[in-house]
Amino acid sequence: MVTPAPGPHGIDPRLLRAFLAVADELHFTRAAARLYVAQQALSRDIRRLERELGAELFGRTTRQVTLTAEGARLLPYARRATEAQDELLAAFRRPAPQSEPLLVDVNSPGLVHERVLARARDLAPGCELMTRYESGLTHAAAELLAGRIDVSFGRFAGLDPAVRERLAQQPVRYEPMAVVLPADHPLAGLDAVPLERLAGETVYAGAGNPRTPEWTDLARLLFAGRGIGLAPPVPLAVGEEEFRRIMAKHRHPVLTGVDFPAMPGSVLRPLVDPVPLSPVSLVWRKGRTHPGITALKKAAAALAEENGWLNRPSNGWIPAADALVMMSRD
């Protein structure tokens, strides 16, 4: 039972951020990992907030965590308060010195993100733009919010809404999707693979990889109603030789983008009828300013214009939520 307090006075925003993390996750261990704090410290912060508000915010059992009515009432106020603090800090944050390195996640070697980075380096030669390989926007988003990287690329609509609220994005490309096939697969002889020809196939799309659930979710939406199975988790292949070995062993086609680099023992074939599109955005933390981010935004916009990356094909497929994101920008 929470003892009522006289009333909240100057609530520490850190306590509200702790509350929001638990409210989003409904799991103290996951919320603590998201905030990079010990679970015991998080529990103390929640108890302190409850004391200050004189309200019980969560129902706790050994099996689950739920929001109470008072917790649900606090939720919109807590979000607005933390957003206002972020805006205030951003308004008075000194611009980053040009000499401060900017850490740019390009996901994996060989992807179109590297072209954006290369153009940005040409536009801002005085900036130190450092490459990182985080592999997956869900994982990269946590790194962005923790300040361990500065910019990433990926499917913005696939992130948790609470995470998206703290990030900014600029659409870069509708990237046509493709499949990687074993070189002796019956479909490998086609120049392009119609989606209907994948009916009955089991396709790998990162299931079980905690770094890329936004990609697996996109695949589920694409496969739904088409008779295409989602392959179960397999060990994450790192490096060309491991990719070759895993593909030879499991022989599942792999869903990817058309810019996926060549791998030994396999062929890349674009998907058609319709052309499924992977929405790619440039993503950074709201309020983060740096001349390198400005250069990346200009580079992405210029390359999109030159290459028609944001011209959505008439026969293209994309989820409605992703289409809305790709029509907006921060």
N, C-alpha and C positions, 0 to 999 in steps of 0.2 A: 504494500500500500504506500503510495507516494504522499508524503506530508505536504499539504498546501503551503506555499511560500507567500509572502506578502505581495509578490508581483515581480516580473522580470525587470531587471535593471542592467542595461548595457550587456546584453548577451554576447559572448565571445563568438564571432563568426565561425571559428574552428568547430564549435559545438554544433552549429547548424550544418556545416559540411559533413560532420560525422553522422548526424541525423539523416541527411539526404542519401548518403552512401548506404546506410542500413535500409532506408525506405525503398531505395531502388533495387537492392539485392535481396532484401528479406532474408538475409543470412549474414551473421556477424563475421564468420571467417572470411567469406568472399569480400565483404565490405572492408574489413581490415586490410586485406591484400590490396584492394583497389586504392586505399589511402596510404599504403606502405607504413602501417603502424601495427603494433602488437594488438591482438584481440582483446587482451585485458585492458589496455589503454583505451581502446574504443568503447568497451563496456563502461569504463569509468566516466568517459565523456558523456555517454548517453544518460547515465544515472544523474550526472551533474546537471545536464540540461533539463531532465525531468524534475529535479528538485527546484531549479530556478523558475520553471514554468508552473510548478505545482500541478503537473498533469502526467499521467502515464501514457507514453507515446507508443509503446510496442507491447503486444501480448507475446509472451515467451513460453514455449514448452520445450521438451527435449527433442521434439520432432520438427517444430516450425516456429517462424517468427512472423507475426502479423501486425499490421498497423491498427491501432485503436482508433476510435472516432476522433479523439483529440489529436492523434498523430496525423490523421487524414486532414484535419482542420489546419494543422501547422504547415503542411506540405507546401501549398502555394506561397505562403508568407516566407518560408525558408528559401525557396527558389528565388523569389524576387530580391530578398536581402543579399544572398550570395552573388546574384547577378549584378546588383548595384555596387557591391564591393569590388567585383572584378572590373566594372566600368570605371570606378573611381581610381583604382590602382593603375589601370591602363592610361587614364587621362593624365596622370602625373608621373608616369614612368618615364625616365630619361631615355631618349632614343639610344639604342645599342650602338656603341662605337663601331665604325666600319671594320676595325681590326678584330672584333670579336667573331670567332668562327660560328658559322651557321651549320647545324647538323641536319642533313637532308637525307631522309630515308627513300631510296629508290626501289625498295621491295626486293628485287632480285636482279642480278646482272643481265644485260641484254634487252631490257624492256624499254618502252618508249619514254619512261620517266627520265632515263639517262639523257635523252635528247633535250628535254626541257632543262635539265641541270646544265648541260653543256652550253646551251644558248644563254642561260642566265649568267654563267661565268664570263661569256663574251660581253654581256651587257654591263656587268659590274666587276671588272677585273680587279678592283681594289678589295673586293670581299673574299673572304676565305670560306668557300662553300664545300663542306666536308661530306663525303658520301657515307651513308650507313645502309645496312641491309637488314631490315627488321622482319620482312616476310609476313605480310598480313596487316590490314588496317586496324583490325580490332586490337591486336597487340601494340601496334604503333600508336594508337590513340591513347592508350594508357601511358606510353612513354612520352607523348606530347604533353599530356596534362601534368605529368611529373617533372617536366622540364629537362628530360634526358635527351630528347631530340627536339627539333624545331619545326620540321616540315615533313609531310608524308604524302602518299598518293593512294587512292583506292575508292571503294564503293561507299560513299558517305551515307547513303540511305540505309545501309546494312548495320550501322552502329546503333547502340542503345540511344533512345531519345535524350536521356539525361546526359549522355556523353556528348551528343551532337550540340546540345545547348551551350557547351563550353568551348566549342571549336568553330572555326570559320572555314569556308570552302569556296573554291572557284572551279567550275566545270572545265575539264580539259579535253575529254574525248569520249565519244561513243566507240569503244573498241570492239570490233567484230570478234566473236568467239570461235574457237576451233577445238578440234580433238587431236591429241597425240595418240597414234595407233602403233602397235607392233608392226614392223615392216612387212610381215607376212600375213597381216590381218586381211580378211576378205574385202574390207572397205578401203584398204590402203591404195588400191589401184585407181580410185576415183580422184578427180581433180578437186572436188568439193563434196562434202557429205550432206545430203538432205537429212533434216532432223528425223523424218519418218524412218530412215534406214537404221537409226539407232534403236528403234523399238525392239525390245527383247534383249538389248545389251545392258550390261551393268557398268556404269561409268564412274570413275573416281573423280571426286570433286572436293577433296580435302576433309572428308568426314572424320571427325575425331581430332583434328588439328586445332588446338585452342587458340592459335594465332589467327586463323582465317575463317571463323564461322560465318562472316558476311558473304564469303564466296560460296560456301556450302549451301547457305540459304538461297542465294541466287540460282544455284543449280536445281534445288528442289522446286522452285517456282517454274523453272524452264522445263523440267522433266514431267511435271504434274500433268496427267491426262494423256501423255504421249507413250506410255509403256516403257519408259526408260528407267532402269533401276539405279539407285545410288549405291555405289560400292561401299562396303564397310571399311572402317579404319584399317590402314596398313602402316607399317613403320615409315616415318617421314624420311624420304630419300634426299640426302644431301650430297651433291656432286654428281657428275655425269655417270660414273661407274655404278654408283648405288641406284640411280634412276634406271639404268639399263637392267640391272639385276632384278629390281623390284618389278619392272614391267615384264621381263621374261618369265618371272615366277607367277605373277597374278594375271597378266595379259588383259587387264581392264583398260579400255580407252580412258584417256585422261582429259578432262575438260580444262581448257585454258584459253588464252587470247591469241590472236594471230601473230603477235610479236614474240611468242615464246621461243627461246633459242633452240636450235637443233640439238637433238640428243641421239647418241649412238643406238642403232638397232630400232629406230622408230621413224615415223613420218608425221608431219603436221598437215592437217587438212582443215580448211575453213568449213564452218557449218552454214547451210543455206536452207531456204524454203521453210520458215522465214530465217533471216539472218539474226541470230541472237546477239544482243549488244551488252557489253560489260561497261557500265558507267564509271569513268575515271575522273576523280576530282583531285585538285591540289588542296591539302588540308593543313591548317596550322592552328595554334592555340589563340583564342580570342584575346585581343589586347597585346599580342606579341608583335612588336615592331622591330624591323631590321631592314637595312637597304637590300640585303640579299633576298628577303621575302618579296619586296617590291620588284626586284629583278626577275624572280621566279614567276610571279604573276604576269609580268609583261612578256616573258619568254613563252609561257604557256598560251597566252592569248595570241601571240604572233604565230606560233607554230600551228595552233588550231585554225587560224585564218588561212595560212598558207596551204595546209594539207586537208582542209575541209573536215577536221576531226569532229566538229560540232554540228555537221550537217547530217541529221538523222535520216537514214535511208527509208524509203516508203515501205519496203518489205522488212523493216527491222522490228525486232521484238524486244521489249523492255518492260519491266513491271511499272505500274502506274506511279508508285511512290518514288521510284528512281527517276522517272520522267520529270516529276515535279522538282526534284532536287536539281536536275540538270538544266532546268529553265531558270534557276535562281543563282545568285552569287552574293558573297559578302564583300 
